[in-house]
Amino acid sequence: MTNRKVLLAAPRGYCAGVDRAVVTVEKALALYGAPVYVRKQIVHNKHVVSTLEARGAIFVDETDEVPEGALVVFSAHGVSPQVHEEAASRNLRTIDATCPLVTKVHHEARRFVAEDVEILLIGHEGHEEVEGTAGEAVGMVQLVDGIEHIKDIKVKDEKKIAWLSQTTLSVDETLATVAALKERFPHIIDPPSDDICYATQNRQEVIKQIAPLSDLVLVVGSTNSSNSVRLVEVAKEYGTPNAYLIDFASEAKEEWLEGVTTLGVTSGASVPEILVRDLLEWLAARGFGNVETVTASEESLLFSLPAELRKDLKAAGLPVVEHTK
């Protein structure tokens, strides 16, 4: 058992957009008091949602579930203009915690529509981010959910189409889809910059290094977290025999460790570090106390809190703490 070790991914866990969104709800509760309504899960993580619920956050699916005139926070995944209009019609006070990187994609969608350019949106059907982006360009977006659907795409003018993507996809999968789109539509327009989130890329890059060295990879994250699910897939694609997604250390199984000497650990971009620490403690108690950090990149990006919240915090004389790290 002395040669057992954990390869711990860095970076892992909270990205700047998730950090901003979680702090937004925490600060709103401190400033305005409970309840604070949140449309959809603020981020896709069971622990974060249950912790905020315990403090007075109420998560709803749609704005019509929020009492007229109440406060509602929009999640990090973004919403469509229609949702903003619905909130205004109910006189709701809103705080928009959309990740700025998602907002960038929304801006790109609006610009293409203004130029009468159809959009092929690479993403997963039903994902909140996809719905929000598509809502910026109603009637001008076709979803590309897998390479196999590209052959069926029909557009008005092959010289007036562009591609955009959901920010939390697999980098490799997106590149392959873009290549297939360009083969079918040689004149397709690229977005001004890569839409894949820096944090998604960084977390996938480090797991690509860890996976071929590991007998097992454990990813801490929730099943509805697209970027967490992708990490499991990337780990398997890059050589680990087994990889599992777990929300909590208590979900890990003893039998997974049989025959394992090197074990990789990482976490999705919406996962607080306490959950990783819990898993490391669980592993240490089973002979995996030797932890070696594998670093692919350093992250220093931070986002300011939403302007409407910063304004009220300053007016109340409360500190504007803009991140949890």
Buried (B, 14 or more C-beta within 10 A) or exposed (E): EEEBBBBBBBBBBBBBBBBBBBBBBBBBBBBBEEBBBBBBBBBBBBBBBEBBEEEBBBBEEEBEEBEEEBBBBBBBBBBBBBBBEBBEEBEBBBBBBBBEBBBBBBEBBBBBBEEEBBBBBBBBEEBBBBBBBBBBBEEBBBBBBEBEEBEEBEBEEEEBBBBBBBBBBBBBBBEEBBEBBEEBBEEBBEBEEBBBBBBBBBBBBBBBBBBEBBBBBBBBBBEBBBBBBBBBBBBBBBEBEBBBBBBEBEEBEEEBBEEBBBBBBBBBBBBBBEBBEBBBEBBBEBBBBBBEEBEBEEBEEEBEBBEBBBEBBEEEEEEBEBBEE
